[in-house]
Amino acid sequence: MFLGEYEHTLDAKGRLAVPAKFRSQMDKGAVLSKGMGTCLSIYTLERWEEKSNELVAGLTSDDLRDFERRVYPSACEVELDGQGRMLVPAKLRAYAKLEGEVTVAGVRDHIEIWDRSAWQTYQEQLESESNKIPF
């Protein structure tokens, strides 16, 4: 399970240091893709396959086609270098508006990468709606 929130910075080459607590869960590979909203999602390879199967199961052929065309062409397998960094491709950085300061959030079965100010704004919105959260 991925838990926690970490502040990091993308370097000039678009590399991101993955939080140490998440690295061991990614040792068998991971997939980076567009997320819901203006963020990126990282799934382990195993969870990526499971999630893909779950999502496509209930879609009609037109919805499935649109989903596949949105998600799969921009997705990529990622590997960590010796320093625990991964390269975030330029197109995905542009999609999520990632330039420098980012927040890396553990979201149960995946990791999300957000522009730090967008994450803070989103969290403030969630706090204002806190009566809808079951905890």
N, C-alpha and C positions, 0 to 999 in steps of 0.2 A: 504494500500500500504506500502511496506517495502522500506525505503529509508535510506541512510547513510552508513558510514563505521566506524567500531569500532575495536580497538585493544584490544585483550583479551589474556588470558593465560589458557591453560588446566592445571588443577591441577594433582597431582600424581595419582588420581583415574580415570582420564579421564573425569572429569566434566568441563563443560563450563558455565560460567555466561552469560546468554542471556541478551543482552542490554535491559534496562528498557523500551525503546520505543517500543520494539517488543513483550514484554511479554503479554500485554493485547490482542494482536491479536492471541495469542496462547492459550488463556484460555479455549477453547473448544477442545484442543488437537492438535497435530501436528505429521507429519511423517518426519523422517530423512532418507535420502537415498543417494546413490551415485549420484554425480552431473555430469554435462558435464565437462570433463577435470578432473584434479586432485583436486576436491573439493567435499564437501558434500552439499546437498540441504535440506532445511527444508521448508515444505509446511504445511499450515493449513490443517486439515482433509478435509474440504470442497473443498479447491483448489486442494488437492491431487486427490480427486475423479474426479473433472472436468478435470484436466490435464491428468490423466490416460485415461479417455474417449476420449479426443482429440487425444492423441498420438496413441492409438490402432485403431482408426477409419480408418486410411488410410494405415494400414500395411497389407501385405500379410500374410498368415498363417506361413510361415517360419520366416519372419521378426518379426512377433508378438511373436512367440515362443521364439526367441532369446532375444527380448526386455524384455519379462516377466521373463525369466530366469536370465537376468542381473540385473534387477531392484528390483523385488519384494522379492526375498529371502534375500537380504541384507538390505532391508528397515525395519524400526521399528517405532512404535508409541513412542513418547517421552512425558514425563510430566516434569514440572518444580517442583523442591523442594521448600521448604519455603524460600530459599534464591535466587530463580530465576535461579537456575542452572539445567542443563540437563546432563545426562550421555551420552557420545559418546562411543558406543561399540568399543572394541579393533579392530575388523575387519574393521570397517569403518575408524577408526583413521589410520590404516595401509594403507588402500586404498588411502586416501588423504594425506598421509605422514605428519600427524599432530602429533607433539611431545610436543611443549611448546607454543611458541608464534604463535597466529593465528589472522587472520583478519576476522571479521564477517561483511558481506556486505548485505545490503538490495538491492534486485534486482527485483523491482516492485512487482511481485506476490509471491516471495519466498525469503528466506535468503540463502546465501552461506557461508560456512566456508572454509577458505583457510589457508594453511601454510603461515605465513606472508611474507617470502621471495619469495615464488612462486607468491603470489598476487602482490607484488611490481614488479616482473619481468613481469608479465602479463600486469599490468597497463602501464609499460614503453613501451611494445610492442603496446598497444592500442594508446598511445600518438604518437608514431612514424607513425601510420597509421591514424592520426586524420582527414585527408582530406576525409576519407570515412564515417565519422560520420555526420549525418544530422543537428546537432546543431551548 
